[in-house]
Amino acid sequence: MPELGHEDLCVLFHAGELPPDEAAAFEKHLPSCPACREALEALRGASQAAAMVLPEPPKGLGALAAAAVLLQDRPRSLRPLGFALAFAALALALYVASPKREEHSLKWTNGIESDLARVETDLGRLSQEIALGADPAELDEDLDGLEESARSLKRQLSRS
Amino acid sequence: MRQDDEELCRRLKAGDPEAFKGLVRDYERPLYAYLCSLLRDPAAAEDAFSEVLMKVWKALPSYRDEGRLQAWLFTIAHRVCLDRFELAKRREESLDSEQGAALRESLASAERGPEREAADGEIRSRLEAAIAGLPEEQRQVLLLKEYGGLTFAEIAGLLGCPLSTALSRMRYAALKLRGSLEGLDA
């Protein structure tokens, strides 16, 4: 630490930033120095004043702002989901057009269709919630649900 | 760097959304308080808060583990405020027509809104006015200390001034506040 005068040490003392030995030495100096006592009193008053007018953030500001940042950055993590959906749609179209489709089980087709329907519903709900400024925690749950539906689709397609 | 900061940094740099949400939860109040007091406008502070978070998230991968994460966060917040001051100054310069004068008056009226004035107590109003009335350099140090919780060494580093300068700015701010609030039975 550079060489500091008492008036500077006074500020560090008030902030609790002096090493214990220097703090003890400063405490010994205080009774004999009216200027340091006045400065210390003013510093305590300033801390109190700042605490009294501490501006409080609007409720939910941090959660909403964090969700907005993460959603804006989401395309990176949604990219695999986009590919999964595109792949699923292409696979389904090929399957429907395939002359061998009669050989595939009806159960498999129903599974794909219900998963696609679920993804579509989830996407619709998510868009609506974002538009209405929903709770970010709920958005996260919906995004997780969406990703789970996409994974389910991928699993079914890979089994085929 | 503290061990908990190190672990948090590792998770943040890895792009862990939960770590980011935790960081925002931890610093929401001091960050907003700092932005709001420095910008002196709650709406601008909310906007700046989002901007700071976006910059933090984008800068995290290149963040070097030097010093406290808290000091890094407030450095970004401080720069966002300076950018806004610069922008406001440029706008102010362009608002020199008659229409500009009318707009300035309407903005000033909105800031002094009757609801706000009625809701604020006299003491609070005087304290806010006293802090707002401090010279800019002193106010920055006071707010970085009281709301940001930065050490004076960190404040000096952030502002690019010697430690003794940061300390004397704080002392002058405190003495000036004391003078402004004389007679106030708080």
Contacts between the chains, C-beta under 8 A, distances in Angstrom:
chain1	res1	chain2	res2	distance
A	1	B	163	7.5
A	2	B	162	7.5
A	2	B	163	6.2
A	2	B	164	6.8
A	4	B	163	7.5
A	4	B	164	6.2
A	4	B	167	7.1
A	5	B	164	7.9
A	7	B	167	7.9
A	7	B	168	7.2
A	7	B	171	6.0
A	8	B	163	7.8
A	8	B	164	5.5
A	8	B	167	4.2
A	8	B	168	6.8
A	8	B	171	7.6
A	10	B	171	7.0
A	11	B	152	6.9
A	11	B	167	4.4
A	11	B	168	7.9
A	11	B	170	5.1
A	11	B	171	5.3
A	12	B	152	6.5
A	12	B	167	6.8
A	15	B	145	6.8
A	15	B	151	7.4
A	15	B	152	6.5
A	17	B	151	5.8
A	17	B	152	6.2
A	17	B	153	7.9
A	38	B	175	7.7
A	39	B	171	5.6
A	39	B	174	6.9
A	39	B	175	6.7
A	41	B	178	7.6
A	42	B	171	7.6
A	42	B	174	4.0
A	42	B	175	4.8
A	42	B	177	7.0
A	42	B	178	4.2
A	43	B	170	7.4
A	43	B	171	7.1
A	43	B	174	4.5
A	45	B	174	6.8
A	45	B	177	6.6
A	45	B	178	5.5
A	45	B	181	7.2
A	46	B	142	6.5
A	46	B	146	7.4
A	46	B	173	6.4
A	46	B	174	3.9
A	46	B	177	5.0
A	46	B	178	7.4
A	47	B	146	6.1
A	48	B	186	7.5
A	49	B	127	4.9
A	49	B	130	7.0
A	49	B	131	6.8
A	49	B	177	5.9
A	49	B	181	6.8
A	49	B	186	7.5
A	50	B	131	6.9
A	50	B	142	6.6
A	50	B	143	7.6
A	50	B	146	3.8
A	50	B	147	6.9
A	51	B	146	7.3
A	52	B	123	7.4
A	52	B	124	6.8
A	52	B	127	5.7
A	52	B	186	7.1
A	53	B	37	7.8
A	53	B	124	5.8
A	53	B	127	4.7
A	53	B	128	5.0
A	53	B	131	6.6
A	54	B	29	7.8
A	54	B	33	5.2
A	54	B	147	6.9
A	55	B	32	6.5
A	55	B	33	5.0
A	55	B	36	3.9
A	55	B	37	6.2
A	55	B	42	6.9
A	55	B	45	7.3
A	56	B	29	7.2
A	56	B	32	7.6
A	56	B	33	7.8
A	57	B	28	5.7
A	57	B	29	6.2
A	57	B	32	3.7
A	57	B	33	7.8
A	57	B	36	8.0
A	57	B	46	7.8
A	57	B	49	7.3
A	58	B	42	7.9
A	58	B	46	6.8
A	61	B	28	6.6
A	61	B	32	6.5
A	61	B	46	6.2
A	61	B	49	6.3
A	62	B	24	4.5
A	62	B	25	6.1
A	62	B	28	3.4
A	62	B	32	7.8
A	62	B	49	7.8
A	63	B	21	7.4
A	63	B	24	7.4
A	63	B	25	7.8
A	65	B	24	6.9
A	65	B	49	5.7
A	65	B	50	4.5
A	65	B	53	5.1
A	66	B	20	6.2
A	66	B	21	5.1
A	66	B	24	4.2
A	66	B	53	6.3
A	68	B	50	6.4
A	68	B	53	8.0
A	69	B	20	7.4
A	69	B	50	7.5
A	69	B	53	5.0
A	69	B	54	5.3
A	69	B	57	4.9
A	70	B	17	5.1
A	70	B	20	6.7
A	70	B	21	7.8
A	70	B	57	7.7
A	72	B	54	7.3
A	73	B	57	6.5
